[in-house]
């Protein structure tokens, strides 16, 4: 008993020592890291805290290896740790499994409620490790959902009494051993239901699935990028402070040529990571896989960009998501809502990598969105700095962006921030009061990489103006104005003999026609403008999102701010 206790203390101490030197990159610690990794490779770790700390430390060391030898040794330790996790999972109690649910490690579980697209993806690719867990939907909701999917006769027969989702599946299939998840997904393959409606109906069922990670699941332990852009620290320190404008103006990046399988692998990696974190982002969930792009930037950073399938796209903005990697280890995810030369932007650094090169990673993402997607004007999502986000307040996230050069658009908040920042610079021990951070969280934080002033309306401003116009000129009837706009614009397409690709995405086309008609002041659209609008509608409703972004940026008069006399 005494010996076992000593071993446990020793492995804990070794992990703490390894963590204490993982941020240090000078030559003196290389041997220390190697020795610690070597000693830890002899342990089969079975302590919950040690498992998670050691796991996250190894991921950090893989992303920020000092040299190739240390990198290879860390990979061996990850493989050894995976064996510890497998052994741990075989004997773990339900309580211990529950505590590791959100760890994202190999041989742990994810129990969560996902979208239809992600649930189906899990079932298709990881069938042997994915199962139905529970449903929180009541029978009235279950009935209303399946009335849209099942024959009327079947509904009449089985909907007279209350059924749980499990009992309904067993009764209708007449198979007591049927896989409930498989049965539900099969019913949702209804050709008369649109993609969006399918997602909405599935969401009502509140189905929880259990995904048991194994040695090959794209979880935090295993998910990797595919870049050949590997960079070792070579005794160079971690970049803590970054001159954002200098980084953005500096060396550009390389676009990697990808085949479809590589694009699918990147999408799978991103989906797996987000599922492990109990998260989804629309561009990754509804990815148009063939549009996926990969870029290699500085210091081993690579970024995969994800564009959405037409059915899920926004009419004006283009929501472009990303997964950022450092030496192929996923380190951050998020996205930007691109509209002309502006973008609302958000970043989420994975917990293992906070305290590392977050500022540098952010600078590389801004560089990519600026040069590749043509964005000059960035606006940080308020949630990122603490609006309805206690963690953002607690971490003082506002100052991360302020130090990078972002400033509040509101004059009163800009003044408060400036005065507070003077106190921070003059006294390193100064901490901003919570009430001030809450106030600053209402800032519209912006940065502009162009010498020109932004002269286009934001999507919110456009919606407000459209709302006022429809209320005054069309008695608030958006449906009638949408039909009118679509008929008018499509009629002009026909008159000008402009080819318009037929698309089933009628709602998106109608909304686009409404916005374009509104900004033509409900008048006849010029032939030159009509051709551009035609291309925009095709790109957005059935083509490539990147093409829409570029077309909208070239049409400089569209959605321009009207100068007051």
KEBAZA-64671 format. One line per 10 residues: number of its first residue (from 1); their letters; for each residue x, z, y of C-alpha. Coordinates in steps of 0.25 Angstrom, whole numbers, plus 5000, padded with zeros to 4 digits. Last residue first. Layout:
// residues N
NUM) A) X Z Y; ...
//
This chain:
// residues 565
565) XXXXXXXXXX) 4892 4808 5267; 4893 4814 5253; 4902 4808 5243; 4895 4805 5230; 4903 4811 5218; 4906 4800 5208; 4898 4799 5195; 4902 4785 5193; 4911 4779 5203; 4924 4780 5196
555) XXXXXXXXXX) 4920 4773 5183; 4934 4774 5177; 4932 4788 5173; 4919 4785 5166; 4925 4774 5158; 4937 4782 5154; 4929 4794 5149; 4919 4784 5142; 4931 4778 5134; 4935 4791 5130
545) XXXXXXXXXX) 4921 4794 5124; 4922 4782 5115; 4910 4774 5111; 4895 4777 5108; 4888 4784 5119; 4900 4787 5129; 4907 4774 5127; 4895 4765 5127; 4889 4773 5140; 4902 4771 5147
535) XXXXXXXXXX) 4904 4756 5144; 4890 4754 5149; 4893 4762 5162; 4905 4753 5164; 4898 4740 5162; 4887 4746 5171; 4896 4749 5183; 4901 4735 5184; 4887 4729 5183; 4882 4739 5194
525) XXXXXXXXXX) 4871 4749 5190; 4857 4747 5196; 4852 4759 5203; 4848 4773 5197; 4858 4779 5207; 4870 4773 5198; 4874 4787 5196; 4860 4790 5189; 4861 4778 5181; 4874 4782 5175
515) XXXXXXXXXX) 4870 4796 5172; 4857 4792 5166; 4863 4781 5158; 4873 4791 5152; 4862 4800 5148; 4854 4789 5141; 4867 4785 5134; 4869 4799 5129; 4855 4800 5124; 4855 4787 5117
505) XXXXXXXXXX) 4867 4789 5108; 4862 4779 5098; 4871 4769 5104; 4870 4754 5107; 4883 4749 5114; 4879 4743 5127; 4884 4729 5130; 4882 4725 5144; 4874 4713 5147; 4872 4716 5161
495) XXXXXXXXXX) 4857 4717 5159; 4858 4724 5146; 4867 4735 5153; 4857 4736 5164; 4846 4739 5155; 4854 4750 5148; 4856 4756 5162; 4842 4756 5166; 4836 4760 5153; 4846 4771 5152
485) XXXXXXXXXX) 4843 4776 5166; 4828 4776 5164; 4829 4783 5151; 4838 4794 5157; 4829 4795 5169; 4817 4797 5161; 4824 4808 5152; 4829 4815 5164; 4815 4817 5170; 4818 4826 5182
475) XXXXXXXXXX) 4808 4819 5191; 4816 4806 5191; 4821 4805 5205; 4823 4820 5209; 4825 4827 5196; 4833 4815 5190; 4842 4814 5202; 4845 4830 5202; 4848 4830 5188; 4857 4818 5189
465) XXXXXXXXXX) 4865 4825 5200; 4866 4838 5192; 4871 4830 5180; 4881 4823 5188; 4886 4836 5194; 4888 4842 5180; 4895 4829 5175; 4905 4831 5187; 4904 4822 5199; 4916 4813 5202
455) XXXXXXXXXX) 4925 4813 5214; 4936 4822 5209; 4947 4823 5220; 4959 4814 5218; 4973 4819 5215; 4969 4820 5201; 4973 4831 5191; 4962 4840 5196; 4960 4855 5190; 4947 4862 5190
445) XXXXXXXXXX) 4941 4876 5186; 4926 4877 5190; 4927 4892 5191; 4916 4901 5186; 4926 4908 5177; 4933 4913 5190; 4921 4923 5192; 4923 4928 5178; 4938 4929 5181; 4936 4937 5193
435) XXXXXXXXXX) 4926 4947 5186; 4937 4949 5175; 4948 4953 5185; 4960 4944 5185; 4972 4951 5180; 4985 4954 5188; 4997 4958 5180; 5005 4946 5184; 5003 4950 5199; 5006 4939 5210
425) XXXXXXXXXX) 5001 4927 5202; 4989 4934 5197; 4985 4939 5211; 4987 4925 5216; 4978 4920 5205; 4967 4929 5209; 4967 4923 5224; 4967 4909 5218; 4956 4912 5208; 4947 4918 5219
415) XXXXXXXXXX) 4949 4907 5228; 4946 4896 5218; 4933 4904 5214; 4928 4903 5228; 4932 4888 5229; 4925 4883 5217; 4934 4873 5210; 4942 4883 5203; 4956 4879 5200; 4964 4874 5188
405) XXXXXXXXXX) 4979 4873 5190; 4984 4878 5176; 4985 4892 5181; 4970 4892 5185; 4967 4887 5171; 4973 4899 5164; 4968 4908 5175; 4954 4905 5171; 4956 4909 5157; 4958 4924 5161
395) XXXXXXXXXX) 4958 4927 5146; 4946 4937 5147; 4938 4928 5156; 4940 4916 5146; 4936 4926 5135; 4924 4930 5142; 4918 4915 5142; 4905 4913 5150; 4914 4907 5161; 4928 4912 5157
385) XXXXXXXXXX) 4938 4901 5161; 4936 4892 5149; 4921 4893 5150; 4922 4887 5164; 4926 4874 5158; 4939 4870 5166; 4938 4857 5175; 4948 4846 5174; 4949 4835 5184; 4958 4823 5181
375) XXXXXXXXXX) 4953 4819 5167; 4957 4805 5163; 4955 4807 5148; 4969 4804 5143; 4977 4809 5155; 4969 4821 5160; 4963 4825 5147; 4977 4825 5141; 4984 4832 5152; 4973 4843 5152
365) XXXXXXXXXX) 4975 4845 5137; 4990 4846 5139; 4988 4856 5150; 4979 4865 5141; 4990 4865 5130; 5000 4869 5140; 4991 4880 5146; 4988 4885 5132; 5003 4886 5128; 5002 4899 5120
355) XXXXXXXXXX) 4994 4911 5124; 4982 4906 5117; 4987 4898 5104; 4981 4906 5093; 4967 4907 5100; 4965 4892 5101; 4965 4887 5115; 4952 4882 5121; 4952 4872 5132; 4941 4867 5141
345) XXXXXXXXXX) 4940 4856 5151; 4929 4850 5160; 4934 4836 5163; 4935 4827 5175; 4940 4813 5178; 4927 4806 5172; 4920 4817 5164; 4928 4824 5153; 4923 4836 5146; 4936 4842 5141
335) XXXXXXXXXX) 4939 4849 5128; 4943 4861 5120; 4953 4864 5109; 4966 4871 5108; 4978 4875 5099; 4976 4866 5086; 4990 4866 5079; 4995 4851 5079; 5008 4855 5086; 5000 4860 5097
325) XXXXXXXXXX) 4985 4855 5096; 4974 4853 5106; 4960 4850 5101; 4952 4842 5111; 4938 4839 5116; 4933 4827 5125; 4919 4830 5131; 4916 4817 5139; 4907 4820 5150; 4895 4811 5155
315) XXXXXXXXXX) 4886 4809 5143; 4891 4820 5134; 4895 4815 5120; 4889 4821 5107; 4883 4808 5102; 4895 4800 5106; 4905 4807 5097; 4914 4817 5105; 4928 4815 5109; 4940 4823 5103
305) XXXXXXXXXX) 4954 4824 5109; 4965 4829 5100; 4977 4835 5108; 4991 4837 5104; 5001 4847 5110; 5015 4847 5104; 5022 4850 5117; 5016 4839 5125; 5004 4830 5121; 5000 4822 5109
295) XXXXXXXXXX) 4986 4816 5110; 4975 4815 5099; 4962 4807 5101; 4948 4808 5094; 4939 4796 5097; 4937 4792 5082; 4933 4806 5079; 4921 4806 5089; 4921 4821 5089; 4908 4829 5088
285) XXXXXXXXXX) 4914 4842 5084; 4927 4840 5091; 4921 4835 5104; 4910 4845 5104; 4918 4857 5102; 4916 4867 5091; 4921 4881 5089; 4921 4892 5078; 4936 4892 5079; 4938 4887 5065
275) XXXXXXXXXX) 4928 4877 5068; 4936 4872 5080; 4949 4871 5072; 4941 4863 5061; 4935 4854 5071; 4948 4851 5078; 4955 4848 5065; 4944 4839 5060; 4944 4831 5073; 4959 4829 5072
265) XXXXXXXXXX) 4958 4825 5058; 4947 4815 5061; 4956 4809 5072; 4967 4808 5062; 4958 4801 5052; 4953 4791 5062; 4968 4787 5066; 4975 4793 5078; 4985 4787 5088; 4990 4799 5096
255) XXXXXXXXXX) 4989 4799 5111; 5002 4803 5117; 5003 4812 5130; 5006 4813 5144; 5018 4819 5151; 5016 4826 5164; 5004 4826 5174; 4996 4835 5165; 5007 4844 5163; 5011 4845 5178
245) XXXXXXXXXX) 4996 4847 5182; 4995 4858 5171; 5008 4866 5175; 5009 4874 5163; 5012 4889 5160; 5013 4895 5146; 5021 4884 5139; 5027 4891 5127; 5042 4892 5127; 5052 4881 5122
235) XXXXXXXXXX) 5060 4886 5110; 5059 4873 5103; 5043 4873 5105; 5041 4863 5094; 5032 4851 5097; 5024 4843 5087; 5017 4830 5091; 5014 4824 5078; 4999 4826 5081; 4989 4829 5069
225) XXXXXXXXXX) 4982 4842 5074; 4981 4853 5064; 4970 4862 5058; 4975 4871 5047; 4975 4886 5052; 4965 4884 5063; 4955 4877 5053; 4956 4863 5049; 4953 4867 5034; 4964 4863 5025
215) XXXXXXXXXX) 4969 4877 5019; 4954 4882 5019; 4944 4886 5029; 4931 4891 5024; 4920 4885 5033; 4907 4893 5033; 4895 4886 5040; 4885 4892 5050; 4872 4884 5052; 4865 4887 5065
205) XXXXXXXXXX) 4853 4878 5061; 4850 4874 5076; 4864 4868 5077; 4861 4858 5066; 4849 4853 5074; 4857 4851 5087; 4869 4844 5079; 4859 4834 5072; 4852 4832 5086; 4866 4827 5092
195) XXXXXXXXXX) 4869 4818 5080; 4856 4812 5080; 4846 4815 5069; 4839 4803 5062; 4850 4800 5052; 4849 4815 5046; 4862 4820 5041; 4857 4834 5045; 4851 4836 5032; 4864 4834 5025
185) XXXXXXXXXX) 4871 4844 5034; 4860 4855 5030; 4861 4852 5015; 4877 4853 5015; 4876 4866 5023; 4866 4872 5013; 4874 4868 5001; 4864 4867 4990; 4864 4877 4979; 4849 4880 4979
175) XXXXXXXXXX) 4846 4865 4978; 4831 4861 4981; 4837 4854 4993; 4825 4858 5002; 4825 4872 4996; 4840 4875 4997; 4842 4869 5011; 4830 4877 5016; 4835 4890 5009; 4848 4888 5016
165) XXXXXXXXXX) 4842 4885 5030; 4833 4897 5029; 4819 4894 5025; 4806 4899 5031; 4793 4893 5025; 4785 4880 5029; 4798 4872 5031; 4801 4867 5017; 4790 4857 5014; 4786 4852 5028
155) XXXXXXXXXX) 4801 4850 5031; 4803 4842 5018; 4791 4833 5021; 4796 4831 5035; 4810 4825 5030; 4822 4834 5035; 4831 4833 5047; 4823 4836 5060; 4814 4845 5052; 4827 4852 5048
145) XXXXXXXXXX) 4830 4857 5062; 4816 4863 5065; 4815 4869 5051; 4829 4876 5053; 4825 4881 5067; 4812 4887 5061; 4820 4893 5050; 4830 4901 5058; 4844 4896 5061; 4856 4905 5058
135) XXXXXXXXXX) 4862 4897 5047; 4872 4902 5037; 4885 4899 5030; 4885 4885 5025; 4898 4880 5018; 4911 4874 5022; 4924 4875 5013; 4921 4864 5002; 4914 4855 5013; 4926 4855 5022
125) XXXXXXXXXX) 4926 4840 5028; 4911 4836 5027; 4905 4851 5028; 4914 4854 5040; 4911 4841 5047; 4896 4843 5045; 4897 4857 5051; 4905 4851 5062; 4895 4841 5065; 4883 4850 5064
115) XXXXXXXXXX) 4889 4860 5073; 4895 4873 5069; 4890 4887 5065; 4901 4896 5060; 4908 4902 5049; 4923 4898 5048; 4930 4904 5037; 4945 4908 5034; 4954 4901 5024; 4962 4894 5035
105) XXXXXXXXXX) 4961 4901 5048; 4951 4899 5059; 4951 4913 5063; 4936 4914 5066; 4931 4918 5053; 4943 4928 5050; 4935 4941 5052; 4924 4936 5043; 4933 4933 5032; 4938 4947 5033
95) XXXXXXXXXX) 4924 4953 5032; 4920 4943 5021; 4932 4949 5013; 4945 4941 5011; 4950 4939 4997; 4951 4924 4996; 4952 4922 5011; 4965 4930 5011; 4972 4921 5001; 4968 4909 5009
85) XXXXXXXXXX) 4973 4915 5022; 4986 4919 5016; 4988 4905 5010; 4985 4900 5024; 4996 4909 5030; 5006 4902 5021; 5003 4889 5026; 5003 4894 5040; 5017 4900 5037; 5022 4887 5032
75) XXXXXXXXXX) 5017 4880 5045; 5025 4891 5053; 5038 4888 5046; 5036 4873 5049; 5034 4876 5064; 5046 4886 5064; 5055 4875 5058; 5049 4865 5068; 5053 4873 5080; 5046 4883 5090
65) XXXXXXXXXX) 5032 4881 5084; 5021 4882 5094; 5009 4876 5087; 5014 4881 5074; 5017 4895 5079; 5004 4896 5085; 4997 4893 5072; 5006 4903 5065; 5002 4914 5075; 4987 4911 5073
55) XXXXXXXXXX) 4989 4913 5058; 4997 4925 5059; 4987 4932 5069; 4975 4928 5060; 4981 4932 5047; 4987 4945 5053; 4974 4950 5058; 4966 4947 5045; 4977 4953 5036; 4980 4946 5023
45) XXXXXXXXXX) 4993 4939 5026; 5001 4934 5013; 5015 4937 5018; 5028 4930 5015; 5026 4919 5026; 5026 4931 5037; 5041 4933 5034; 5044 4918 5037; 5036 4917 5049; 5042 4930 5055
35) XXXXXXXXXX) 5056 4924 5052; 5053 4911 5058; 5047 4917 5070; 5059 4926 5072; 5069 4914 5070; 5061 4906 5081; 5061 4918 5091; 5074 4917 5098; 5073 4902 5100; 5062 4904 5111
25) XXXXXXXXXX) 5047 4901 5108; 5040 4914 5110; 5025 4913 5108; 5026 4916 5093; 5035 4928 5095; 5024 4939 5095; 5015 4932 5085; 5027 4932 5075; 5029 4947 5077; 5014 4950 5076
15) XXXXXXXXXX) 5014 4942 5063; 5026 4949 5058; 5020 4963 5061; 5007 4959 5054; 5015 4955 5041; 5023 4968 5042; 5011 4977 5043; 5004 4970 5031; 5017 4971 5023; 5018 4986 5027
5) XXXXX) 5004 4989 5023; 5006 4982 5009; 5018 4990 5007; 5011 5004 5010; 5000 5000 5000
//
